[in-house]
Amino acid sequence: MNIALFYGSTTCYTEMAAEKIQTELGAEQVTLFNIKDTALTEMADHDILILGISTWDYGEIQEDWEGHWPEIVDIDLSGKIIALYGMGDQIGYTEWFQDALGMLHEQVIAQGGYVIGYWPNQGYEFAASKALTEDQKHFVGLALDEDNQYDVSDERITTWCQQIKTEIDEILAD
């Protein structure tokens, strides 16, 4: 299993989460790509992707992702297994928690990606999020909040990595 993890990181929290995910899944299994230095077209060369994004201010996309956003529509993600994770502040920006994660999910689905790794929204306190599934019970990927819940991030990453590993194995076994 060879996984490419693409992330954008302004304050290093999304990058640190990427490194923890890489360690959890195995450094030999996961190659990291900082999109500040990598074109998104590189995604086409990989069958399994993990994408990391943070939400800024009032539901805005992280600057590295924003710079590449127009490229997403040119990437065919059909047949690719994709897991998403996001960083956000559920207390300071309670109306926009994980919005960028939701916007990235919409783009991935529009380009034909098969998304795994939906994450329960229990244990969070926020008013609204574009990252919620239709049933409002899950986020479209792992939701991390290093501002207010840093003490549970490692446990969430470990559990989520086990979850996506199982989902990937099930898909590849079919």
Backbone as JSON Lines, residues from 0, in Angstrom:
{"i":0,"aa":"M","n":[0.85,-1.17,0.0],"ca":[0.0,0.0,0.0],"c":[0.9,1.24,0.0]}
{"i":1,"aa":"N","n":[0.78,2.08,-1.03],"ca":[1.54,3.31,-1.13],"c":[0.58,4.48,-1.1]}
{"i":2,"aa":"I","n":[0.71,5.32,-0.09],"ca":[-0.21,6.43,0.12],"c":[0.54,7.75,-0.05]}
{"i":3,"aa":"A","n":[-0.06,8.68,-0.76],"ca":[0.49,10.03,-0.88],"c":[-0.35,10.96,-0.01]}
{"i":4,"aa":"L","n":[0.3,11.71,0.87],"ca":[-0.39,12.63,1.75],"c":[-0.02,14.06,1.34]}
{"i":5,"aa":"F","n":[-1.0,14.79,0.85],"ca":[-0.81,16.18,0.42],"c":[-1.4,17.09,1.49]}
{"i":6,"aa":"Y","n":[-0.66,18.11,1.89],"ca":[-1.14,19.03,2.91],"c":[-0.65,20.44,2.62]}
{"i":7,"aa":"G","n":[-1.36,21.4,3.15],"ca":[-0.93,22.79,3.17],"c":[-0.89,23.21,4.63]}
{"i":8,"aa":"S","n":[0.14,23.96,5.02],"ca":[0.3,24.28,6.44],"c":[0.91,25.66,6.61]}
{"i":9,"aa":"T","n":[0.21,26.52,7.3],"ca":[0.7,27.87,7.57],"c":[1.4,27.93,8.92]}
{"i":10,"aa":"T","n":[0.82,27.32,9.93],"ca":[1.37,27.38,11.29],"c":[2.02,26.07,11.73]}
{"i":11,"aa":"C","n":[2.2,25.17,10.83],"ca":[2.83,23.85,11.05],"c":[1.95,22.8,11.71]}
{"i":12,"aa":"Y","n":[0.75,23.14,12.17],"ca":[-0.1,22.14,12.81],"c":[-0.59,21.08,11.81]}
{"i":13,"aa":"T","n":[-0.94,21.49,10.61],"ca":[-1.39,20.53,9.61],"c":[-0.22,19.65,9.19]}
{"i":14,"aa":"E","n":[0.97,20.22,9.12],"ca":[2.17,19.45,8.8],"c":[2.5,18.46,9.92]}
{"i":15,"aa":"M","n":[2.39,18.91,11.17],"ca":[2.67,18.01,12.29],"c":[1.67,16.85,12.3]}
{"i":16,"aa":"A","n":[0.42,17.13,11.99],"ca":[-0.58,16.06,11.91],"c":[-0.22,15.1,10.77]}
{"i":17,"aa":"A","n":[0.25,15.65,9.64],"ca":[0.67,14.8,8.51],"c":[1.79,13.85,8.94]}
{"i":18,"aa":"E","n":[2.75,14.38,9.67],"ca":[3.86,13.55,10.14],"c":[3.4,12.47,11.11]}
{"i":19,"aa":"K","n":[2.44,12.81,11.97],"ca":[1.89,11.81,12.9],"c":[1.12,10.73,12.15]}
{"i":20,"aa":"I","n":[0.37,11.13,11.13],"ca":[-0.36,10.16,10.3],"c":[0.64,9.26,9.58]}
{"i":21,"aa":"Q","n":[1.69,9.84,9.05],"ca":[2.73,9.07,8.36],"c":[3.34,8.04,9.32]}
{"i":22,"aa":"T","n":[3.67,8.46,10.52],"ca":[4.24,7.55,11.51],"c":[3.25,6.44,11.87]}
{"i":23,"aa":"E","n":[2.0,6.81,12.06],"ca":[0.96,5.85,12.46],"c":[0.74,4.79,11.38]}
{"i":24,"aa":"L","n":[0.72,5.22,10.11],"ca":[0.47,4.27,9.01],"c":[1.75,3.6,8.52]}
{"i":25,"aa":"G","n":[2.89,4.14,8.9],"ca":[4.17,3.59,8.48],"c":[4.88,4.5,7.49]}
{"i":26,"aa":"A","n":[6.06,4.96,7.86],"ca":[6.81,5.91,7.02],"c":[7.08,5.33,5.63]}
{"i":27,"aa":"E","n":[7.22,4.02,5.54],"ca":[7.47,3.39,4.25],"c":[6.21,3.31,3.39]}
{"i":28,"aa":"Q","n":[5.05,3.53,4.02],"ca":[3.77,3.46,3.31],"c":[3.26,4.82,2.85]}
{"i":29,"aa":"V","n":[3.71,5.9,3.5],"ca":[3.14,7.22,3.26],"c":[4.23,8.21,2.86]}
{"i":30,"aa":"T","n":[4.05,8.84,1.7],"ca":[4.95,9.89,1.23],"c":[4.26,11.22,1.41]}
{"i":31,"aa":"L","n":[4.95,12.18,2.05],"ca":[4.38,13.5,2.31],"c":[4.69,14.47,1.19]}
{"i":32,"aa":"F","n":[3.69,15.29,0.85],"ca":[3.84,16.34,-0.16],"c":[3.27,17.64,0.39]}
{"i":33,"aa":"N","n":[4.13,18.61,0.62],"ca":[3.68,19.94,1.01],"c":[3.26,20.65,-0.27]}
{"i":34,"aa":"I","n":[1.99,21.03,-0.37],"ca":[1.52,21.61,-1.64],"c":[2.11,22.98,-1.91]}
{"i":35,"aa":"K","n":[2.78,23.54,-0.94],"ca":[3.5,24.8,-1.19],"c":[4.59,24.56,-2.23]}
{"i":36,"aa":"D","n":[5.14,23.33,-2.24],"ca":[6.25,22.97,-3.13],"c":[5.88,21.93,-4.18]}
{"i":37,"aa":"T","n":[4.6,21.51,-4.22],"ca":[4.19,20.41,-5.09],"c":[2.91,20.77,-5.83]}
{"i":38,"aa":"A","n":[2.88,20.52,-7.12],"ca":[1.66,20.74,-7.9],"c":[0.64,19.66,-7.57]}
{"i":39,"aa":"L","n":[-0.62,20.02,-7.53],"ca":[-1.67,19.04,-7.23],"c":[-1.79,17.99,-8.32]}
{"i":40,"aa":"T","n":[-1.29,18.27,-9.51],"ca":[-1.33,17.28,-10.59],"c":[-0.55,16.02,-10.22]}
{"i":41,"aa":"E","n":[0.34,16.13,-9.24],"ca":[1.09,14.99,-8.73],"c":[0.16,13.92,-8.15]}
{"i":42,"aa":"M","n":[-1.05,14.32,-7.75],"ca":[-2.02,13.37,-7.2],"c":[-2.37,12.28,-8.2]}
{"i":43,"aa":"A","n":[-2.32,12.6,-9.48],"ca":[-2.69,11.64,-10.52],"c":[-1.81,10.39,-10.5]}
{"i":44,"aa":"D","n":[-0.63,10.5,-9.94],"ca":[0.32,9.38,-9.92],"c":[0.1,8.42,-8.76]}
{"i":45,"aa":"H","n":[-0.93,8.65,-7.95],"ca":[-1.14,7.85,-6.74],"c":[-2.58,7.36,-6.68]}
{"i":46,"aa":"D","n":[-2.76,6.13,-6.2],"ca":[-4.1,5.54,-6.11],"c":[-4.78,5.81,-4.77]}
{"i":47,"aa":"I","n":[-3.98,6.05,-3.73],"ca":[-4.53,6.31,-2.41],"c":[-3.97,7.65,-1.94]}
{"i":48,"aa":"L","n":[-4.88,8.54,-1.57],"ca":[-4.48,9.88,-1.16],"c":[-5.05,10.22,0.21]}
{"i":49,"aa":"I","n":[-4.28,10.98,0.96],"ca":[-4.77,11.64,2.17],"c":[-4.52,13.12,1.94]}
{"i":50,"aa":"L","n":[-5.54,13.94,2.17],"ca":[-5.43,15.37,1.95],"c":[-5.7,16.1,3.25]}
{"i":51,"aa":"G","n":[-4.78,17.0,3.63],"ca":[-4.9,17.77,4.86],"c":[-5.04,19.25,4.59]}
{"i":52,"aa":"I","n":[-6.03,19.87,5.22],"ca":[-6.33,21.28,5.0],"c":[-6.77,21.91,6.33]}
{"i":53,"aa":"S","n":[-6.53,23.2,6.47],"ca":[-7.01,23.91,7.65],"c":[-7.98,25.01,7.24]}
{"i":54,"aa":"T","n":[-8.87,25.34,8.16],"ca":[-9.82,26.42,7.95],"c":[-9.28,27.66,8.66]}
{"i":55,"aa":"W","n":[-9.31,28.77,7.94],"ca":[-8.8,30.03,8.48],"c":[-9.93,31.03,8.65]}
{"i":56,"aa":"D","n":[-9.84,31.79,9.71],"ca":[-10.76,32.88,9.99],"c":[-12.21,32.44,9.81]}
{"i":57,"aa":"Y","n":[-12.93,33.13,8.95],"ca":[-14.36,32.91,8.81],"c":[-14.66,31.94,7.67]}
{"i":58,"aa":"G","n":[-14.15,30.71,7.8],"ca":[-14.42,29.67,6.82],"c":[-13.57,29.74,5.57]}
{"i":59,"aa":"E","n":[-12.38,30.29,5.67],"ca":[-11.51,30.43,4.51],"c":[-10.56,29.24,4.36]}
{"i":60,"aa":"I","n":[-10.13,29.02,3.13],"ca":[-9.21,27.93,2.8],"c":[-7.78,28.36,3.11]}
{"i":61,"aa":"Q","n":[-6.99,27.45,3.61],"ca":[-5.57,27.73,3.92],"c":[-4.87,28.24,2.66]}
{"i":62,"aa":"E","n":[-3.94,29.16,2.81],"ca":[-3.36,29.9,1.68],"c":[-2.69,29.02,0.61]}
{"i":63,"aa":"D","n":[-2.0,27.96,1.0],"ca":[-1.37,27.1,-0.01],"c":[-2.42,26.39,-0.86]}
{"i":64,"aa":"W","n":[-3.49,25.91,-0.21],"ca":[-4.59,25.29,-0.94],"c":[-5.29,26.31,-1.82]}
{"i":65,"aa":"E","n":[-5.48,27.51,-1.29],"ca":[-6.15,28.55,-2.05],"c":[-5.39,28.86,-3.34]}
{"i":66,"aa":"G","n":[-4.07,28.86,-3.28],"ca":[-3.26,29.11,-4.46],"c":[-3.39,28.03,-5.53]}
{"i":67,"aa":"H","n":[-3.71,26.81,-5.11],"ca":[-3.84,25.68,-6.04],"c":[-5.3,25.33,-6.36]}
{"i":68,"aa":"W","n":[-6.25,26.01,-5.7],"ca":[-7.66,25.63,-5.8],"c":[-8.16,25.49,-7.23]}
{"i":69,"aa":"P","n":[-7.81,26.4,-8.15],"ca":[-8.3,26.25,-9.54],"c":[-7.8,24.97,-10.23]}
{"i":70,"aa":"E","n":[-6.69,24.41,-9.78],"ca":[-6.12,23.2,-10.39],"c":[-6.96,21.95,-10.11]}
{"i":71,"aa":"I","n":[-7.7,21.96,-9.03],"ca":[-8.43,20.76,-8.62],"c":[-9.38,20.28,-9.71]}
{"i":72,"aa":"V","n":[-10.02,21.2,-10.4],"ca":[-11.0,20.81,-11.42],"c":[-10.35,20.1,-12.61]}
{"i":73,"aa":"D","n":[-9.05,20.19,-12.73],"ca":[-8.34,19.53,-13.84],"c":[-7.76,18.17,-13.45]}
{"i":74,"aa":"I","n":[-7.99,17.75,-12.22],"ca":[-7.43,16.48,-11.76],"c":[-8.52,15.41,-11.74]}
{"i":75,"aa":"D","n":[-8.29,14.33,-12.46],"ca":[-9.24,13.21,-12.48],"c":[-8.95,12.32,-11.27]}
{"i":76,"aa":"L","n":[-9.85,12.3,-10.32],"ca":[-9.67,11.5,-9.12],"c":[-10.49,10.21,-9.16]}
{"i":77,"aa":"S","n":[-11.05,9.9,-10.32],"ca":[-11.84,8.68,-10.47],"c":[-11.02,7.45,-10.09]}
{"i":78,"aa":"G","n":[-11.63,6.61,-9.28],"ca":[-10.96,5.37,-8.87],"c":[-9.95,5.54,-7.76]}
{"i":79,"aa":"K","n":[-9.75,6.75,-7.29],"ca":[-8.78,6.99,-6.22],"c":[-9.49,6.93,-4.86]}
{"i":80,"aa":"I","n":[-8.83,6.3,-3.92],"ca":[-9.31,6.24,-2.54],"c":[-8.73,7.45,-1.83]}
{"i":81,"aa":"I","n":[-9.6,8.23,-1.2],"ca":[-9.16,9.49,-0.61],"c":[-9.71,9.65,0.8]}
{"i":82,"aa":"A","n":[-8.81,9.95,1.74],"ca":[-9.18,10.28,3.11],"c":[-8.79,11.73,3.36]}
{"i":83,"aa":"L","n":[-9.59,12.43,4.13],"ca":[-9.37,13.84,4.39],"c":[-9.22,14.1,5.89]}
{"i":84,"aa":"Y","n":[-8.39,15.09,6.21],"ca":[-8.36,15.57,7.59],"c":[-8.24,17.08,7.57]}
{"i":85,"aa":"G","n":[-8.76,17.7,8.63],"ca":[-8.75,19.15,8.69],"c":[-8.42,19.66,10.07]}
{"i":86,"aa":"M","n":[-7.92,20.89,10.07],"ca":[-7.61,21.59,11.31],"c":[-8.58,22.76,11.42]}
{"i":87,"aa":"G","n":[-9.02,23.05,12.64],"ca":[-9.92,24.17,12.84],"c":[-10.0,24.56,14.31]}
{"i":88,"aa":"D","n":[-10.68,25.65,14.57],"ca":[-10.86,26.2,15.92],"c":[-12.36,26.25,16.19]}
{"i":89,"aa":"Q","n":[-12.84,25.28,16.97],"ca":[-14.28,25.16,17.2],"c":[-14.84,26.2,18.17]}
{"i":90,"aa":"I","n":[-13.99,26.84,18.94],"ca":[-14.46,27.84,19.9],"c":[-14.34,29.26,19.3]}
{"i":91,"aa":"G","n":[-13.18,29.59,18.76],"ca":[-12.96,30.91,18.2],"c":[-13.75,31.17,16.92]}
{"i":92,"aa":"Y","n":[-13.99,30.11,16.15],"ca":[-14.71,30.24,14.87],"c":[-15.81,29.17,14.81]}
{"i":93,"aa":"T","n":[-16.66,29.2,15.79],"ca":[-17.68,28.17,15.99],"c":[-18.68,28.05,14.84]}
{"i":94,"aa":"E","n":[-18.89,29.12,14.07],"ca":[-19.82,29.1,12.94],"c":[-19.19,28.53,11.67]}
{"i":95,"aa":"W","n":[-17.85,28.37,11.67],"ca":[-17.14,27.98,10.46],"c":[-16.2,26.8,10.72]}
{"i":96,"aa":"F","n":[-16.43,26.03,11.77],"ca":[-15.52,24.96,12.16],"c":[-15.38,23.94,11.03]}
{"i":97,"aa":"Q","n":[-14.16,23.76,10.56],"ca":[-13.81,22.77,9.54],"c":[-14.45,23.05,8.17]}
{"i":98,"aa":"D","n":[-14.83,24.28,7.9],"ca":[-15.46,24.59,6.61],"c":[-14.57,24.23,5.42]}
{"i":99,"aa":"A","n":[-13.27,24.51,5.52],"ca":[-12.37,24.2,4.4],"c":[-12.35,22.69,4.12]}
{"i":100,"aa":"L","n":[-12.45,21.89,5.16],"ca":[-12.52,20.43,4.99],"c":[-13.75,20.07,4.16]}
{"i":101,"aa":"G","n":[-14.87,20.69,4.47],"ca":[-16.09,20.45,3.7],"c":[-15.97,20.9,2.26]}
{"i":102,"aa":"M","n":[-15.33,22.04,2.03],"ca":[-15.15,22.54,0.67],"c":[-14.22,21.62,-0.13]}
{"i":103,"aa":"L","n":[-13.17,21.11,0.52],"ca":[-12.27,20.18,-0.17],"c":[-13.0,18.89,-0.5]}
{"i":104,"aa":"H","n":[-13.82,18.41,0.4],"ca":[-14.61,17.21,0.16],"c":[-15.49,17.38,-1.08]}
{"i":105,"aa":"E","n":[-16.15,18.52,-1.19],"ca":[-16.99,18.79,-2.36],"c":[-16.19,18.71,-3.66]}
{"i":106,"aa":"Q","n":[-14.99,19.26,-3.65],"ca":[-14.14,19.24,-4.84],"c":[-13.71,17.81,-5.17]}
{"i":107,"aa":"V","n":[-13.33,17.05,-4.16],"ca":[-12.87,15.67,-4.36],"c":[-14.0,14.82,-4.94]}
{"i":108,"aa":"I","n":[-15.19,14.97,-4.41],"ca":[-16.35,14.22,-4.9],"c":[-16.64,14.62,-6.35]}
{"i":109,"aa":"A","n":[-16.59,15.91,-6.63],"ca":[-16.87,16.41,-7.99],"c":[-15.88,15.87,-9.01]}
{"i":110,"aa":"Q","n":[-14.67,15.56,-8.56],"ca":[-13.64,15.05,-9.47],"c":[-13.61,13.51,-9.49]}
{"i":111,"aa":"G","n":[-14.58,12.87,-8.85],"ca":[-14.71,11.43,-8.94],"c":[-14.02,10.62,-7.86]}
{"i":112,"aa":"G","n":[-13.49,11.27,-6.83],"ca":[-12.8,10.55,-5.76],"c":[-13.75,9.74,-4.9]}
{"i":113,"aa":"Y","n":[-13.24,8.64,-4.35],"ca":[-14.0,7.79,-3.44],"c":[-13.49,8.09,-2.03]}
{"i":114,"aa":"V","n":[-14.3,8.76,-1.23],"ca":[-13.87,9.24,0.08],"c":[-14.15,8.21,1.17]}
{"i":115,"aa":"I","n":[-13.15,8.01,2.01],"ca":[-13.26,7.16,3.19],"c":[-12.89,8.01,4.42]}
{"i":116,"aa":"G","n":[-13.01,7.43,5.59],"ca":[-12.53,8.08,6.79],"c":[-13.47,9.09,7.41]}
{"i":117,"aa":"Y","n":[-14.76,8.93,7.17],"ca":[-15.72,9.83,7.81],"c":[-15.6,9.68,9.33]}
{"i":118,"aa":"W","n":[-15.71,10.79,10.03],"ca":[-15.37,10.82,11.46],"c":[-16.56,11.34,12.28]}
{"i":119,"aa":"P","n":[-16.91,10.65,13.4],"ca":[-18.05,11.08,14.22],"c":[-17.83,12.5,14.78]}
{"i":120,"aa":"N","n":[-18.92,13.25,14.89],"ca":[-18.78,14.62,15.39],"c":[-19.04,14.74,16.9]}
{"i":121,"aa":"Q","n":[-19.1,13.62,17.6],"ca":[-19.25,13.66,19.05],"c":[-17.94,14.14,19.68]}
{"i":122,"aa":"G","n":[-18.07,14.9,20.76],"ca":[-16.9,15.38,21.48],"c":[-16.4,16.74,21.0]}
{"i":123,"aa":"Y","n":[-17.16,17.38,20.13],"ca":[-16.82,18.71,19.63],"c":[-17.95,19.66,20.03]}
{"i":124,"aa":"E","n":[-17.61,20.95,20.15],"ca":[-18.61,21.97,20.45],"c":[-18.47,23.08,19.42]}
{"i":125,"aa":"F","n":[-19.43,23.16,18.5],"ca":[-19.39,24.16,17.44],"c":[-20.83,24.44,17.02]}
{"i":126,"aa":"A","n":[-21.02,25.57,16.35],"ca":[-22.38,25.95,15.94],"c":[-22.72,25.46,14.54]}
{"i":127,"aa":"A","n":[-21.75,25.48,13.62],"ca":[-22.03,25.1,12.23],"c":[-20.74,24.65,11.55]}
{"i":128,"aa":"S","n":[-20.91,23.82,10.5],"ca":[-19.76,23.34,9.75],"c":[-20.19,22.85,8.38]}
{"i":129,"aa":"K","n":[-19.44,23.26,7.36],"ca":[-19.66,22.75,6.01],"c":[-19.08,21.34,5.86]}
{"i":130,"aa":"A","n":[-18.4,20.87,6.88],"ca":[-17.76,19.55,6.82],"c":[-18.62,18.42,7.36]}
{"i":131,"aa":"L","n":[-19.86,18.72,7.69],"ca":[-20.75,17.67,8.19],"c":[-21.38,16.9,7.03]}
{"i":132,"aa":"T","n":[-21.58,15.61,7.24],"ca":[-22.28,14.79,6.27],"c":[-23.77,15.15,6.3]}
{"i":133,"aa":"E","n":[-24.51,14.64,5.34],"ca":[-25.94,14.95,5.25],"c":[-26.7,14.6,6.52]}
{"i":134,"aa":"D","n":[-26.31,13.51,7.19],"ca":[-27.02,13.12,8.41],"c":[-26.58,13.94,9.63]}
{"i":135,"aa":"Q","n":[-25.6,14.84,9.44],"ca":[-25.11,15.73,10.5],"c":[-24.44,14.99,11.66]}
{"i":136,"aa":"K","n":[-24.12,13.71,11.49],"ca":[-23.54,12.92,12.57],"c":[-22.04,12.69,12.4]}
{"i":137,"aa":"H","n":[-21.52,13.01,11.23],"ca":[-20.11,12.78,10.94],"c":[-19.51,13.98,10.22]}
{"i":138,"aa":"F","n":[-18.2,14.12,10.4],"ca":[-17.45,15.02,9.55],"c":[-17.02,14.22,8.33]}
{"i":139,"aa":"V","n":[-16.71,14.91,7.23],"ca":[-16.29,14.23,6.0],"c":[-14.84,13.74,6.09]}
{"i":140,"aa":"G","n":[-14.21,13.95,7.2],"ca":[-12.85,13.47,7.46],"c":[-12.51,13.73,8.92]}
{"i":141,"aa":"L","n":[-11.3,13.42,9.29],"ca":[-10.85,13.63,10.67],"c":[-10.8,15.12,10.97]}
{"i":142,"aa":"A","n":[-11.46,15.53,12.05],"ca":[-11.48,16.93,12.47],"c":[-10.57,17.1,13.69]}
{"i":143,"aa":"L","n":[-9.56,17.94,13.55],"ca":[-8.63,18.21,14.64],"c":[-8.71,19.67,15.04]}
{"i":144,"aa":"D","n":[-8.56,19.93,16.33],"ca":[-8.59,21.29,16.87],"c":[-7.41,21.44,17.83]}
{"i":145,"aa":"E","n":[-6.29,21.91,17.31],"ca":[-5.09,22.07,18.13],"c":[-5.19,23.27,19.07]}
{"i":146,"aa":"D","n":[-6.15,24.17,18.84],"ca":[-6.33,25.32,19.72],"c":[-7.03,24.93,21.02]}
{"i":147,"aa":"N","n":[-8.0,24.05,20.93],"ca":[-8.85,23.76,22.09],"c":[-8.83,22.3,22.55]}
{"i":148,"aa":"Q","n":[-8.43,21.37,21.68],"ca":[-8.46,19.95,22.05],"c":[-7.16,19.23,21.66]}
{"i":149,"aa":"Y","n":[-6.05,19.92,21.8],"ca":[-4.75,19.32,21.46],"c":[-4.49,18.04,22.25]}
{"i":150,"aa":"D","n":[-5.07,17.94,23.43],"ca":[-4.84,16.79,24.29],"c":[-5.47,15.5,23.78]}
{"i":151,"aa":"V","n":[-6.38,15.58,22.81],"ca":[-6.99,14.37,22.25],"c":[-6.6,14.13,20.79]}
{"i":152,"aa":"S","n":[-5.79,15.01,20.24],"ca":[-5.43,14.88,18.82],"c":[-4.68,13.59,18.51]}
{"i":153,"aa":"D","n":[-3.69,13.24,19.32],"ca":[-2.92,12.02,19.05],"c":[-3.82,10.78,19.07]}
{"i":154,"aa":"E","n":[-4.71,10.72,20.05],"ca":[-5.63,9.58,20.14],"c":[-6.56,9.55,18.93]}
{"i":155,"aa":"R","n":[-7.06,10.71,18.51],"ca":[-7.93,10.78,17.34],"c":[-7.18,10.34,16.08]}
{"i":156,"aa":"I","n":[-5.94,10.78,15.94],"ca":[-5.15,10.39,14.77],"c":[-4.93,8.89,14.75]}
{"i":157,"aa":"T","n":[-4.59,8.32,15.89],"ca":[-4.37,6.87,15.98],"c":[-5.63,6.1,15.59]}
{"i":158,"aa":"T","n":[-6.75,6.48,16.17],"ca":[-8.02,5.79,15.9],"c":[-8.41,5.95,14.43]}
{"i":159,"aa":"W","n":[-8.28,7.17,13.9],"ca":[-8.64,7.43,12.49],"c":[-7.75,6.64,11.55]}
{"i":160,"aa":"C","n":[-6.46,6.56,11.84],"ca":[-5.54,5.8,10.98],"c":[-5.9,4.32,10.97]}
{"i":161,"aa":"Q","n":[-6.27,3.78,12.12],"ca":[-6.73,2.39,12.15],"c":[-7.99,2.23,11.32]}
{"i":162,"aa":"Q","n":[-8.89,3.2,11.43],"ca":[-10.14,3.16,10.67],"c":[-9.88,3.19,9.16]}
{"i":163,"aa":"I","n":[-9.05,4.12,8.69],"ca":[-8.85,4.21,7.24],"c":[-8.04,3.02,6.73]}
{"i":164,"aa":"K","n":[-7.14,2.5,7.55],"ca":[-6.39,1.31,7.15],"c":[-7.35,0.14,6.91]}
{"i":165,"aa":"T","n":[-8.3,-0.04,7.81],"ca":[-9.31,-1.09,7.67],"c":[-10.15,-0.85,6.41]}
{"i":166,"aa":"E","n":[-10.58,0.39,6.21],"ca":[-11.41,0.71,5.03],"c":[-10.64,0.48,3.74]}
{"i":167,"aa":"I","n":[-9.38,0.85,3.71],"ca":[-8.55,0.62,2.52],"c":[-8.39,-0.87,2.25]}
{"i":168,"aa":"D","n":[-8.09,-1.63,3.3],"ca":[-7.94,-3.08,3.15],"c":[-9.22,-3.72,2.61]}
{"i":169,"aa":"E","n":[-10.37,-3.27,3.1],"ca":[-11.65,-3.82,2.63],"c":[-11.88,-3.5,1.15]}
{"i":170,"aa":"I","n":[-11.55,-2.29,0.75],"ca":[-11.73,-1.89,-0.65],"c":[-10.79,-2.68,-1.56]}
{"i":171,"aa":"L","n":[-9.55,-2.82,-1.14],"ca":[-8.57,-3.53,-1.97],"c":[-8.83,-5.03,-2.03]}
{"i":172,"aa":"A","n":[-9.52,-5.57,-1.01],"ca":[-9.86,-7.0,-1.0],"c":[-10.99,-7.33,-1.96]}
{"i":173,"aa":"D","n":[-11.81,-6.32,-2.29],"ca":[-12.96,-6.56,-3.2],"c":[-12.54,-6.79,-4.6]}
